[in-house]
Amino acid sequence: MVEIAPGAVPSPNIWNSPRVYEIENRAVDPDGTLEAAMRAVRPWDGATVLDVGCGTGFHLPRFARDAARVVGVEPHSGLAASARRRAKDVPNVTVRVGSAQALPLPDASVDVAHARWAYFFGPGCEPGLAELDRVVRRGGAIFVIDNDATRSTFGGWFRRSLPSYDPEAVERFWSRRGFSREPLTIRWAFDSRDDLRAVLGIEFPADLADACMREHPGCEVDYAVNLWWRCP
Ligand SMILES: C[S@@+](CC[C@H](N)C(=O)[O-])C[C@H]1O[C@@H](n2cnc3c(N)ncnc32)[C@H](O)[C@@H]1O
């Protein structure tokens, strides 16, 4: 029986289709642009890393290569179990069921916090930010990765799926809270058009996914994201 911690933001893409979300994760950013940008701000060698909303734990073993300790926090107990299975042979990874608003971690116990397309979407995530301020120690860094709806092929699709989305309000939200913005262009690179269509199908309604396929050739998609970061 799956349990979901209070305060979880429904995430139908990974909650309902974790296998297709795995295809998406494998296709995201094959050039390592996001990781390089984060490392330039605050490397995690020998550090304690927190991945908030870690889903099936795709990023945990990657952080664990250089970090001393990696903690994944995930409100969906089934996904947390998948994350544990993924990291079963990686001794410096632990996974906890919990939410951004009530992190199951002591004060000042984390060096680098990372949230990727999880809960921290702008207005409304203040309780999670207060928790990050509690658990991240001085000299550490908070990273939030989210879509930049103002540009790129993916950004255009995202705005078509969510016409009420207000990128300026989101930017104001992060700026007022002292976050710096690093606009990055990454790409999706799939093995096949079938994989692209499957992933579009978990991100968008079927009619939009079909339109994207008609309009966009090939297996790659340019994708604008914002890396928001702050060093407490
Ligand atoms: C789109 S998935 C991204 C998963 C993972 N970050 C990745 O990149 O593979 C969003 C994740 O955020 C989690 N989530 C939703 N609400 C949350 C909350 N309040 N606190 C922490 N995580 C949350 C979901 O359960 C889901 O696993």
The ligand as a Gaussian input file, in Angstrom:
#p B3LYP/6-31G(d) Opt

LIG

0 1
 C        8.831000      15.375000     -11.430000
 S        9.361000      14.391000     -10.087000
 C       11.121000      14.653000     -10.074000
 C       11.853000      13.563000      -9.336000
 C       13.378000      13.738000      -9.237000
 N       13.735000      15.034000      -8.681000
 C       14.066000      13.555000     -10.567000
 O       14.555000      14.544000     -11.151000
 O       14.127000      12.415000     -11.024000
 C        8.794000      15.345000      -8.694000
 C        9.020000      14.643000      -7.357000
 O        8.748000      15.555000      -6.289000
 C        8.114000      14.844000      -5.277000
 N        7.371000      15.762000      -4.399000
 C        6.102000      16.189000      -4.532000
 N        5.771000      16.966000      -3.499000
 C        6.855000      17.063000      -2.700000
 C        7.098000      17.702000      -1.468000
 N        6.173000      18.427000      -0.867000
 N        8.309000      17.546000      -0.915000
 C        9.279000      16.821000      -1.532000
 N        9.088000      16.174000      -2.700000
 C        7.887000      16.293000      -3.282000
 C        7.211000      13.881000      -6.029000
 O        6.736000      12.817000      -5.236000
 C        8.119000      13.445000      -7.153000
 O        8.879000      12.337000      -6.817000

